[in-house]
């Protein structure tokens, strides 16, 4: 054997997998050399191979095997019994370690030269491990970086299980500039990892205090981790950093409000979009492009009547509808109006003789309307999509939608359709579950502009909370996707509207806790809110990087998250997973050199994870550091034995109080009090003469 660190030799090279035959005297998984005791022959141990010019290929041990027999051919009749077991290790190559001028090593994820047969396999030295783990990749150099390298640092995530004396450092820039997934079964340490990441990021950037993270806290567990207290939460309310908040209904764009009210596409959507545009301050004529569309439709019906030589009164009725729809707009209708007005009942000869002229005049009017229809439709959509305030009384008006229907020759029928839409709107307003959309005018909240929302979140301020905890734990299941989707879309659109040169300044990260609740894969029977939320975050996953907006997706069920979002995650932290579908889902998308590590995913201890991605030099199994003491999320696992042997029981009264439900005895007492109305005094029997 060459030295204490050499453990074997290469006997097979298969792509980027190497098979090593171990030396006969290797009896222990550890080796002792000048650098002390090092793990050598064990799963997750790291080996190096000399490939020339001072460069080393580095790989991780994924399989160990001892065989007492050998089949030299495929013929089952010929088998050799070995005197000693043949022990081999399978190694997945990860990259190349190259010497630098200061005699240290630098890591390169590329491999241009593979080890050859008989190349010695050696335990990775401390210098090599330092290059692979304790020197994080440098990512996203700004244009003015020049020769400096202080634009990125290594964020200490934890300790690799096979290298307990070196921390695992990840690129700070890469972790928070592109989408990242943190997955794992309940109790595997997922919430602690999220909290630790955010706490570490805040500690490393102490010089400035501006919003960096927006946490969609679905279970109300992150308040303690970031110093947010909320003494009592009420049902159907949303809280921002412990204070009641609102996602005003006027933040909805035209598509969202149509989905929210399940508006029918042909009859209700145009009127609802028109109403939404007018409510946000749009011009009434610009806000009703559907009227121009209907005007063109009636002109085309006139042309159809002319072709069929039907009754002239049909032409006059249709023309009356056209005038109603384009009234007040500057269109040249004089000649056509005169021509139609001159038609008399039963005068078919006049229609036939003037048919070509009438037809051409109708075509000319259509050509006048069409360009304005396109322009007004764009203006109406723009007005309806803007996040502009209107009083809550606007949507509570009983006539708001009905007033949007006017001038239709079948107005009664159309109003019947709109009345069902009005009923749904009234039901939404009366439904307490949607209170977080409708409370923006309430005392103490008063959110009356997009600037008010930005101010509550600290956006644009020089001294604000670095982490915004948006507590959605009291929202109903149907309400949650709308809230999450609208918040994500608004943050993206805010960044889209800053000048191009400022898009990358002061970037933000959205943390999607329990993301499987609102960004599920597309299904035919999905709720409209889920579709809105998924599409918002798919767009952030694909385009957010260009605008300085990234996200961390945390979930127990990665297979129930949109594959578009998961596929865009540049870095993945995987805690223990047991479900076969979840594991196979990742096996299909992770890099080939990381797939063998997934075999260990079912046996990870709580707090352990497998990490891979562009923020790390090599994929590895690591124990993540715990959050700051006393600032852990409210996500601990119960201890039944200890708890059941104590006197304290379940606090039913507090649960009902927070839920907004009164105990049965209290409700019965109040009901009795309401029913006990004092009888009026009618006098005594002595007052009557008989």
VMD Tcl script that draws the C-alpha trace (Angstrom):
set ca {
  {0.00 0.00 0.00}
  {1.37 3.43 -0.94}
  {0.46 5.39 2.22}
  {-2.09 5.61 5.00}
  {-4.60 7.51 2.84}
  {-4.58 5.08 -0.11}
  {-7.41 2.57 0.30}
  {-7.55 0.85 -3.10}
  {-7.30 1.08 -6.88}
  {-9.66 1.70 -9.79}
  {-10.88 -1.46 -11.48}
  {-13.76 -0.03 -13.50}
  {-14.89 3.29 -15.00}
  {-18.50 3.53 -16.14}
  {-19.34 7.05 -17.28}
  {-18.93 9.15 -14.16}
  {-19.09 6.19 -11.80}
  {-15.89 4.49 -10.68}
  {-15.47 1.07 -9.07}
  {-12.63 0.73 -6.56}
  {-11.20 -2.54 -5.26}
  {-10.21 -2.07 -1.61}
  {-6.79 -3.05 -0.28}
  {-6.75 -6.39 1.61}
  {-5.58 -4.83 4.89}
  {-8.45 -2.29 5.04}
  {-10.43 -3.52 8.03}
  {-11.80 -0.29 9.52}
  {-13.98 2.45 7.99}
  {-11.50 5.04 9.33}
  {-7.87 5.73 8.46}
  {-5.20 7.37 10.58}
  {-2.67 9.64 8.90}
  {-0.74 12.85 9.48}
  {-4.04 14.76 9.54}
  {-5.60 12.55 12.19}
  {-8.51 10.14 11.93}
  {-10.54 10.35 8.70}
  {-13.52 8.39 7.40}
  {-12.46 6.42 4.34}
  {-14.43 3.21 3.74}
  {-18.03 4.20 4.44}
  {-21.12 5.43 2.63}
  {-20.85 9.21 2.04}
  {-17.04 9.16 2.49}
  {-15.07 11.19 -0.09}
  {-12.23 9.78 -2.20}
  {-9.84 11.43 -4.66}
  {-8.11 10.18 -7.80}
  {-4.99 11.68 -9.37}
  {-5.74 12.67 -12.99}
  {-2.46 14.49 -13.71}
  {-1.08 18.03 -13.58}
  {-1.69 18.13 -9.85}
  {-5.45 17.86 -10.36}
  {-7.65 15.44 -8.46}
  {-11.06 14.02 -9.29}
  {-13.25 13.85 -6.18}
  {-16.14 11.46 -5.64}
  {-18.45 10.15 -2.92}
  {-18.83 6.49 -1.92}
  {-22.37 5.32 -2.67}
  {-22.10 1.49 -2.42}
  {-19.88 -1.09 -0.68}
  {-19.81 -4.75 -1.60}
  {-17.93 -7.94 -0.67}
  {-18.14 -10.97 -2.99}
  {-16.81 -14.45 -2.23}
  {-17.26 -15.80 -5.77}
  {-16.64 -14.52 -9.27}
  {-18.40 -15.29 -12.56}
  {-15.90 -14.61 -15.37}
  {-18.55 -15.33 -18.02}
  {-22.31 -15.31 -18.26}
  {-22.31 -19.13 -18.18}
  {-23.77 -20.18 -14.83}
  {-21.77 -23.42 -14.90}
  {-18.46 -21.58 -14.45}
  {-18.01 -19.93 -11.05}
  {-14.73 -19.28 -9.27}
  {-14.58 -19.46 -5.49}
  {-12.28 -16.72 -4.18}
  {-9.73 -17.37 -1.45}
  {-10.50 -13.97 0.04}
  {-13.68 -11.88 -0.44}
  {-13.36 -9.30 -3.17}
  {-14.40 -5.98 -1.59}
  {-15.33 -3.07 -3.81}
  {-16.66 0.45 -3.44}
  {-18.77 2.33 -5.99}
  {-17.88 6.02 -6.24}
  {-19.90 8.76 -7.91}
  {-17.57 11.44 -9.31}
  {-18.55 15.00 -8.34}
  {-15.93 17.33 -9.79}
  {-12.29 18.30 -9.98}
  {-10.04 19.85 -7.33}
  {-7.29 22.02 -8.83}
  {-4.22 23.54 -7.12}
  {-4.03 27.34 -6.83}
  {-0.98 29.59 -6.66}
  {-1.10 29.78 -2.87}
  {-0.82 25.96 -2.77}
  {-4.45 25.59 -1.65}
  {-7.11 23.92 -3.75}
  {-10.08 25.25 -5.68}
  {-13.14 23.23 -6.67}
  {-14.45 22.93 -10.25}
  {-17.73 21.05 -10.83}
  {-16.56 20.00 -14.30}
  {-14.67 16.79 -15.05}
  {-12.69 16.70 -18.30}
  {-10.36 13.77 -17.50}
  {-11.61 10.57 -15.88}
  {-9.45 8.31 -13.67}
  {-7.85 5.42 -15.53}
  {-7.60 1.80 -14.43}
  {-5.21 1.08 -11.58}
  {-5.34 4.72 -10.42}
  {-4.97 4.79 -6.61}
  {-8.06 5.78 -4.64}
  {-7.16 7.97 -1.66}
  {-9.09 9.41 1.25}
  {-9.73 13.10 0.60}
  {-7.29 15.28 2.52}
  {-8.34 18.22 4.70}
  {-7.25 20.69 2.00}
  {-9.47 18.96 -0.54}
  {-12.42 18.89 1.87}
  {-11.83 22.55 2.61}
  {-12.14 23.35 -1.10}
  {-15.30 21.25 -1.51}
  {-17.21 22.36 1.60}
  {-15.71 25.32 3.42}
  {-15.21 27.48 0.35}
  {-18.60 28.24 -1.11}
  {-19.05 28.96 -4.82}
  {-18.97 32.62 -5.82}
  {-22.13 33.45 -7.74}
  {-23.78 36.45 -9.45}
  {-20.86 38.87 -9.65}
  {-22.25 42.40 -10.17}
  {-21.09 44.44 -13.14}
  {-18.98 46.73 -10.95}
  {-17.28 43.91 -9.02}
  {-13.97 44.38 -10.83}
  {-11.35 42.18 -9.19}
  {-12.95 42.05 -5.74}
  {-14.61 38.90 -4.46}
  {-16.56 40.28 -1.48}
  {-19.85 40.35 -3.43}
  {-20.75 36.87 -2.11}
  {-20.09 34.91 1.07}
  {-20.51 31.34 2.24}
  {-23.56 30.74 4.43}
  {-22.97 28.10 7.10}
  {-25.81 25.56 6.81}
  {-24.55 22.70 8.92}
  {-22.05 19.86 9.25}
  {-21.68 17.09 6.63}
  {-22.31 13.71 8.26}
  {-19.11 12.22 6.78}
  {-16.92 15.22 7.64}
  {-17.80 16.44 11.10}
  {-14.95 18.95 11.45}
  {-15.76 21.09 8.40}
  {-18.97 23.16 7.97}
  {-20.97 23.11 4.77}
  {-20.94 26.56 3.19}
  {-23.34 27.56 0.42}
  {-23.32 30.57 -1.85}
  {-25.38 33.28 -0.16}
  {-26.23 34.89 -3.50}
  {-27.29 31.67 -5.17}
  {-29.51 30.51 -2.31}
  {-31.62 33.66 -2.31}
  {-31.55 34.79 -5.95}
  {-33.19 31.75 -7.54}
  {-36.06 29.47 -6.45}
  {-35.22 26.91 -3.77}
  {-37.19 23.91 -2.49}
  {-37.14 22.67 1.11}
  {-39.10 19.43 1.42}
  {-39.63 16.73 4.03}
  {-42.23 14.81 5.98}
  {-43.78 16.34 9.05}
  {-41.32 16.26 11.95}
  {-38.26 15.97 9.72}
  {-36.96 19.47 10.48}
  {-38.28 21.41 7.50}
  {-39.64 24.40 9.47}
  {-36.46 24.63 11.54}
  {-34.40 24.72 8.34}
  {-36.51 27.56 6.91}
  {-36.18 29.54 10.15}
  {-32.42 28.91 10.36}
  {-31.85 30.03 6.75}
  {-33.73 33.30 7.24}
  {-32.15 34.01 10.62}
  {-28.66 33.41 9.21}
  {-29.36 35.66 6.23}
  {-30.55 38.48 8.49}
  {-27.52 38.13 10.77}
  {-25.13 38.32 7.82}
  {-26.69 41.60 6.57}
  {-26.91 43.68 9.73}
  {-25.85 46.96 8.14}
  {-29.25 47.66 6.58}
  {-32.80 47.03 7.78}
  {-35.17 46.70 4.87}
  {-37.70 44.01 3.88}
  {-36.01 40.93 2.49}
  {-38.32 38.01 3.20}
  {-42.10 37.67 2.98}
  {-43.22 34.51 4.79}
  {-46.67 33.13 3.93}
  {-47.20 31.48 7.31}
  {-50.00 28.97 6.75}
  {-49.93 27.36 10.22}
  {-49.02 30.38 12.34}
  {-45.67 28.90 13.43}
  {-43.03 31.49 12.45}
  {-43.97 34.41 14.71}
  {-41.68 33.34 17.55}
  {-38.77 32.74 15.15}
  {-38.76 36.42 14.13}
  {-39.91 38.22 17.26}
  {-43.55 38.64 16.18}
  {-46.19 38.34 18.89}
  {-49.95 38.16 18.44}
  {-51.86 37.73 21.69}
  {-55.14 36.66 20.14}
  {-56.04 35.83 16.55}
  {-59.59 35.91 15.28}
  {-61.10 33.65 12.62}
  {-61.07 34.73 8.98}
  {-58.45 37.42 9.55}
  {-54.94 37.85 8.23}
  {-52.07 39.29 10.29}
  {-48.92 41.07 9.17}
  {-46.19 40.98 11.81}
  {-48.81 40.46 14.51}
  {-51.21 43.22 13.42}
  {-54.47 42.76 11.54}
  {-53.98 43.21 7.83}
  {-56.06 43.19 4.66}
  {-55.70 42.02 1.09}
  {-58.24 44.51 -0.34}
  {-60.66 43.33 -2.96}
  {-59.55 46.22 -5.16}
  {-56.17 44.49 -5.56}
  {-57.91 41.89 -7.73}
  {-57.44 42.30 -11.45}
  {-60.19 41.65 -13.99}
  {-59.39 37.95 -14.38}
  {-59.25 37.36 -10.61}
  {-62.57 39.03 -9.83}
  {-64.28 37.07 -12.62}
  {-62.94 33.81 -11.18}
  {-63.82 34.91 -7.64}
  {-67.47 35.41 -8.63}
  {-67.57 32.56 -11.18}
  {-68.74 34.96 -13.88}
  {-70.13 33.35 -17.03}
  {-67.85 34.04 -19.97}
  {-70.36 35.21 -22.58}
  {-72.81 37.30 -20.57}
  {-71.38 38.19 -17.18}
  {-67.63 38.65 -17.67}
  {-67.87 41.73 -19.96}
  {-70.23 43.51 -17.57}
  {-68.20 42.58 -14.48}
  {-64.97 43.77 -16.09}
  {-66.69 46.99 -17.09}
  {-67.98 47.48 -13.54}
  {-64.51 46.75 -12.11}
  {-62.90 49.27 -14.44}
  {-65.41 52.00 -13.60}
  {-65.03 51.26 -9.86}
  {-61.29 51.87 -10.20}
  {-61.81 55.24 -11.83}
  {-61.88 54.25 -15.48}
  {-63.85 56.25 -18.03}
  {-67.30 54.71 -18.52}
  {-67.06 54.68 -22.32}
  {-63.54 53.29 -22.27}
  {-64.60 50.79 -19.66}
  {-67.28 49.22 -21.81}
  {-65.62 47.82 -24.93}
  {-68.28 45.12 -24.92}
  {-70.75 47.82 -26.06}
  {-68.66 48.50 -29.16}
  {-68.45 44.78 -29.76}
  {-72.24 44.51 -29.49}
  {-72.65 47.46 -31.85}
  {-70.57 45.69 -34.49}
  {-72.58 42.51 -33.90}
  {-75.85 44.35 -34.62}
  {-74.44 46.01 -37.72}
  {-73.51 42.57 -39.01}
  {-77.09 41.41 -38.29}
  {-78.39 44.34 -40.38}
  {-76.19 43.17 -43.23}
  {-77.57 39.67 -42.78}
  {-81.14 41.02 -42.97}
  {-80.27 42.87 -46.14}
  {-79.01 39.66 -47.71}
  {-82.20 37.79 -46.82}
  {-84.57 40.68 -47.73}
  {-86.52 40.40 -44.47}
  {-88.79 43.01 -42.90}
  {-87.52 46.56 -42.73}
  {-88.69 46.92 -39.14}
  {-86.01 44.40 -38.16}
  {-83.41 46.72 -39.66}
  {-84.76 49.70 -37.70}
  {-84.82 47.72 -34.42}
  {-81.24 46.58 -34.87}
  {-80.14 50.10 -35.80}
  {-81.77 51.45 -32.63}
  {-79.57 49.07 -30.64}
  {-76.46 50.24 -32.50}
  {-77.25 53.88 -31.65}
  {-77.72 52.97 -27.96}
  {-74.33 51.23 -27.81}
  {-72.31 53.96 -29.55}
  {-74.21 56.94 -28.21}
  {-71.94 59.80 -27.22}
  {-69.06 58.55 -29.35}
  {-67.92 60.41 -32.44}
  {-68.82 58.13 -35.32}
  {-70.13 59.29 -38.69}
  {-73.62 57.76 -38.71}
  {-75.57 60.59 -40.42}
  {-75.91 59.14 -43.88}
  {-76.65 55.63 -42.65}
  {-79.18 56.92 -40.11}
  {-80.97 58.93 -42.84}
  {-81.06 55.95 -45.15}
  {-82.55 53.61 -42.54}
  {-85.03 56.22 -41.29}
  {-86.39 56.60 -44.81}
  {-87.32 52.95 -45.04}
  {-91.07 52.37 -44.77}
  {-92.90 49.28 -43.61}
  {-93.44 46.90 -46.46}
  {-91.43 48.96 -48.96}
  {-89.34 46.05 -50.10}
  {-88.53 47.66 -53.43}
  {-86.64 50.49 -51.66}
  {-84.59 48.04 -49.60}
  {-83.73 45.94 -52.58}
  {-82.75 48.89 -54.77}
  {-80.70 50.47 -51.95}
  {-79.40 47.21 -50.57}
  {-75.87 47.57 -51.91}
  {-75.60 51.17 -50.68}
  {-76.94 50.28 -47.22}
  {-74.61 47.29 -47.02}
  {-71.59 49.44 -47.91}
  {-72.56 52.14 -45.38}
  {-72.78 49.46 -42.67}
  {-69.35 48.15 -43.64}
  {-67.90 51.67 -43.48}
  {-69.28 52.15 -39.92}
  {-67.83 48.81 -38.85}
  {-64.44 49.97 -40.12}
  {-64.76 53.13 -37.99}
  {-65.62 51.22 -34.81}
  {-63.12 48.35 -35.06}
  {-59.91 50.36 -34.32}
  {-61.51 52.05 -31.30}
  {-62.81 48.71 -30.05}
  {-59.24 47.41 -29.86}
  {-57.98 50.59 -28.20}
  {-60.81 50.84 -25.68}
  {-60.55 47.16 -24.85}
  {-56.88 47.65 -23.98}
  {-57.68 50.75 -21.91}
  {-60.50 48.98 -20.08}
  {-58.33 45.99 -19.25}
  {-55.55 48.29 -18.05}
  {-57.94 50.21 -15.83}
  {-59.53 47.08 -14.37}
  {-56.14 45.49 -13.64}
  {-54.61 48.43 -11.80}
  {-54.45 48.17 -7.98}
  {-56.56 51.29 -7.41}
  {-58.66 51.88 -4.30}
  {-62.43 52.22 -4.27}
  {-64.66 52.36 -1.15}
  {-66.13 49.12 0.11}
  {-69.56 50.67 -0.46}
  {-68.93 50.35 -4.20}
  {-69.15 46.56 -4.15}
  {-71.95 46.62 -1.59}
  {-74.13 48.70 -3.91}
  {-77.20 46.76 -4.98}
  {-77.30 48.44 -8.38}
  {-73.62 48.59 -9.34}
  {-73.65 45.64 -11.71}
  {-77.15 46.25 -13.04}
  {-76.22 49.79 -14.00}
  {-73.52 48.33 -16.24}
  {-76.24 46.87 -18.46}
  {-77.83 49.54 -20.59}
  {-78.98 50.00 -24.13}
  {-79.41 46.31 -24.87}
  {-82.43 45.46 -26.99}
  {-82.78 42.32 -24.86}
  {-82.02 44.10 -21.61}
  {-84.50 42.09 -19.53}
  {-82.87 38.77 -20.39}
  {-79.37 40.12 -19.79}
  {-80.39 41.57 -16.42}
  {-81.60 38.14 -15.42}
  {-78.08 36.81 -16.03}
  {-76.49 39.72 -14.16}
  {-78.86 39.29 -11.23}
  {-77.33 35.88 -10.49}
  {-73.89 37.49 -10.55}
  {-75.14 40.19 -8.18}
  {-76.43 37.44 -5.89}
  {-73.01 35.76 -5.80}
  {-71.36 39.10 -5.04}
  {-73.82 39.72 -2.19}
  {-73.14 36.23 -0.84}
  {-69.38 36.84 -0.92}
  {-69.83 40.09 0.98}
  {-72.05 38.43 3.59}
  {-69.68 35.45 3.97}
  {-67.39 36.18 6.92}
  {-64.70 33.90 5.51}
  {-63.87 36.63 2.95}
  {-63.47 39.32 5.59}
  {-59.74 39.75 4.86}
  {-60.70 41.13 1.42}
  {-63.42 43.46 2.64}
  {-62.09 44.98 5.90}
  {-59.76 47.55 4.34}
  {-61.99 50.51 5.27}
  {-62.34 49.38 8.90}
  {-60.95 51.55 11.70}
  {-57.38 50.58 12.54}
  {-56.71 49.05 9.12}
  {-57.58 51.74 6.57}
  {-55.65 50.53 3.53}
  {-56.64 52.92 0.76}
  {-53.77 52.73 -1.69}
  {-51.03 50.42 -2.84}
  {-48.68 52.80 -1.02}
  {-50.42 51.95 2.26}
  {-49.75 48.25 1.67}
  {-46.09 48.92 0.83}
  {-45.74 51.05 3.96}
  {-47.19 48.31 6.20}
  {-44.64 45.89 4.74}
  {-41.79 48.37 5.15}
  {-41.13 48.55 1.40}
  {-39.24 51.71 0.51}
  {-38.31 52.41 4.15}
  {-34.79 52.47 5.53}
  {-35.66 51.00 8.92}
  {-38.11 48.13 8.76}
  {-38.45 44.47 9.63}
  {-36.23 42.28 7.47}
  {-38.77 39.45 7.69}
  {-42.49 40.07 7.10}
  {-44.53 37.27 8.63}
  {-47.92 37.14 6.89}
  {-50.00 34.91 9.16}
  {-52.70 33.17 7.09}
  {-53.48 30.47 9.65}
  {-56.99 31.77 10.40}
  {-58.15 31.79 6.79}
  {-60.53 29.27 5.27}
  {-59.31 26.67 2.81}
  {-61.16 28.32 -0.08}
  {-59.85 31.80 0.79}
  {-56.17 30.90 1.24}
  {-55.17 30.44 -2.46}
  {-56.65 33.83 -3.42}
  {-54.74 35.61 -0.65}
  {-51.43 33.87 -1.44}
  {-51.79 34.30 -5.19}
  {-52.66 38.00 -5.04}
  {-49.79 38.78 -2.63}
  {-47.31 37.04 -4.93}
  {-48.62 38.76 -8.06}
  {-48.60 42.23 -6.44}
  {-45.00 41.86 -5.24}
  {-43.88 40.75 -8.71}
  {-45.73 43.60 -10.44}
  {-44.22 46.12 -8.01}
  {-40.77 45.02 -9.07}
  {-41.73 44.91 -12.74}
  {-42.65 48.59 -12.69}
  {-39.34 49.95 -11.36}
  {-36.76 51.17 -13.89}
  {-34.77 48.36 -15.49}
  {-31.52 49.50 -13.88}
  {-33.07 49.19 -10.38}
  {-34.69 45.75 -10.71}
  {-31.84 43.91 -9.02}
  {-31.43 46.35 -6.14}
  {-32.68 45.22 -2.74}
  {-34.10 41.86 -3.92}
  {-36.93 40.03 -2.11}
  {-37.63 36.40 -1.31}
  {-41.10 34.90 -0.87}
  {-41.31 31.93 1.50}
  {-44.18 29.61 0.57}
  {-44.83 27.51 3.65}
  {-47.02 24.41 3.14}
  {-47.00 25.28 -0.55}
  {-48.97 22.19 -1.58}
  {-52.10 23.96 -0.30}
  {-52.14 26.58 -3.05}
  {-49.72 25.76 -5.89}
  {-50.91 22.27 -6.77}
  {-50.47 20.75 -10.25}
  {-53.13 21.58 -12.82}
  {-56.34 19.56 -12.56}
  {-59.64 19.76 -14.40}
  {-61.70 20.05 -11.22}
  {-59.48 22.54 -9.38}
  {-60.83 25.62 -7.63}
  {-60.36 28.96 -9.43}
  {-58.31 30.28 -6.50}
  {-55.78 27.46 -6.81}
  {-55.40 28.18 -10.52}
  {-54.83 31.89 -9.83}
  {-52.23 31.15 -7.15}
  {-50.39 28.51 -9.16}
  {-50.14 30.71 -12.24}
  {-48.83 33.63 -10.17}
  {-46.03 31.56 -8.64}
  {-45.22 29.73 -11.86}
  {-44.58 33.14 -13.36}
  {-42.40 34.14 -10.41}
  {-40.48 30.85 -10.71}
  {-39.83 31.44 -14.42}
  {-39.39 35.22 -14.55}
  {-38.89 36.50 -11.00}
  {-35.09 36.22 -11.21}
  {-35.06 39.00 -13.82}
  {-36.81 41.36 -11.42}
  {-35.06 40.55 -8.15}
  {-37.83 38.32 -6.75}
  {-37.15 34.74 -5.72}
  {-38.92 32.21 -3.54}
  {-38.41 29.34 -1.13}
  {-40.95 26.53 -1.59}
  {-41.48 24.47 1.57}
  {-43.75 21.44 1.51}
  {-44.42 17.97 2.90}
  {-45.69 16.73 -0.47}
  {-43.42 17.85 -3.33}
  {-45.33 15.64 -5.77}
  {-48.40 17.83 -5.10}
  {-46.64 21.02 -6.18}
  {-46.71 22.35 -9.73}
  {-43.90 20.60 -11.65}
  {-43.18 23.89 -13.42}
  {-42.22 25.45 -10.07}
  {-40.19 22.48 -8.82}
  {-38.29 22.28 -12.11}
  {-37.13 25.89 -11.70}
  {-35.65 25.30 -8.23}
  {-31.88 25.70 -8.57}
  {-31.22 24.40 -5.05}
  {-33.01 21.68 -3.10}
  {-32.80 20.75 0.59}
  {-34.44 17.37 1.13}
  {-35.31 16.12 4.60}
  {-36.72 12.67 5.28}
  {-39.33 11.55 2.74}
  {-41.28 8.29 2.94}
  {-43.80 8.55 0.13}
  {-42.68 6.71 -3.00}
  {-44.32 9.25 -5.33}
  {-42.46 12.15 -3.69}
  {-39.11 10.36 -3.91}
  {-39.57 9.33 -7.54}
  {-40.70 12.84 -8.39}
  {-37.27 14.15 -7.37}
  {-35.37 11.22 -8.79}
  {-36.54 12.32 -12.23}
  {-35.40 15.94 -11.93}
  {-32.21 15.90 -9.82}
  {-28.78 15.73 -11.49}
  {-27.55 12.20 -12.17}
  {-24.68 12.46 -9.67}
  {-27.19 13.17 -6.89}
  {-29.60 10.31 -7.52}
  {-27.72 7.70 -5.53}
  {-27.93 9.96 -2.49}
  {-31.72 9.74 -2.70}
  {-31.48 6.11 -1.60}
  {-30.77 7.49 1.88}
  {-33.74 9.85 1.96}
  {-35.98 7.46 3.93}
  {-33.49 6.97 6.79}
  {-32.49 10.57 7.50}
  {-32.72 11.62 11.13}
  {-34.70 14.68 12.14}
  {-32.66 17.74 11.16}
  {-30.61 15.84 8.56}
  {-31.00 16.57 4.88}
  {-29.51 15.94 1.48}
  {-28.59 19.17 -0.29}
  {-27.71 19.77 -3.92}
  {-27.79 22.57 -6.42}
  {-25.74 25.43 -7.82}
  {-25.18 26.99 -4.37}
  {-23.11 23.95 -3.31}
  {-19.90 22.53 -4.71}
  {-20.99 18.94 -4.16}
  {-24.25 17.24 -3.17}
  {-23.99 15.94 0.36}
  {-25.80 14.67 3.41}
  {-25.70 17.28 6.14}
  {-27.07 18.01 9.60}
  {-28.62 21.48 9.44}
  {-27.88 23.88 12.29}
  {-30.77 24.57 14.65}
  {-32.48 27.99 14.73}
  {-31.43 30.51 17.37}
  {-32.21 29.38 20.92}
  {-35.65 30.53 21.98}
  {-36.55 31.51 18.40}
  {-37.65 28.16 17.06}
  {-40.89 27.95 15.09}
  {-43.98 26.60 16.86}
  {-43.54 23.24 15.14}
  {-42.25 20.91 17.84}
  {-43.59 17.37 18.04}
  {-45.74 16.48 21.05}
  {-44.44 14.17 23.81}
  {-47.56 12.15 24.72}
  {-46.04 10.22 27.65}
  {-44.74 13.31 29.40}
  {-47.86 15.39 28.65}
  {-50.43 12.76 29.61}
  {-48.78 12.31 33.02}
  {-49.25 15.96 33.93}
  {-52.30 17.74 35.33}
  {-52.65 20.36 32.57}
  {-55.35 19.48 30.05}
  {-56.54 20.78 26.72}
  {-57.50 24.46 26.92}
  {-60.95 24.18 25.37}
  {-62.12 27.60 26.50}
  {-59.22 29.42 24.84}
  {-59.60 27.37 21.67}
  {-63.29 28.27 21.38}
  {-62.56 31.91 22.17}
  {-59.90 32.15 19.46}
  {-62.19 30.30 17.08}
  {-64.99 32.77 17.71}
  {-67.32 30.04 19.00}
  {-69.09 30.43 22.36}
  {-69.49 27.51 24.78}
  {-72.88 25.79 24.69}
  {-73.84 27.04 28.15}
  {-73.14 30.67 27.24}
  {-75.10 30.45 23.99}
  {-78.05 28.85 25.83}
  {-78.00 31.58 28.47}
  {-77.95 34.34 25.85}
  {-80.77 32.67 23.92}
  {-82.89 32.43 27.08}
  {-82.23 36.08 27.83}
  {-83.33 37.10 24.33}
  {-86.54 35.04 24.54}
  {-87.56 36.26 27.98}
  {-89.37 39.44 26.96}
  {-91.26 41.18 29.78}
  {-95.08 40.84 29.50}
  {-96.91 44.20 29.19}
  {-98.97 45.23 32.23}
  {-102.67 44.70 31.35}
  {-104.01 45.34 34.85}
  {-105.41 42.93 37.48}
  {-108.62 40.94 37.39}
  {-110.17 43.45 39.82}
  {-110.17 46.06 37.07}
  {-112.85 44.14 35.18}
  {-116.54 44.38 36.14}
  {-117.18 40.68 35.45}
}
mol new
graphics top color blue
foreach p $ca { graphics top sphere $p radius 0.5 }
foreach p [lrange $ca 0 end-1] q [lrange $ca 1 end] { graphics top cylinder $p $q radius 0.2 }
display resetview
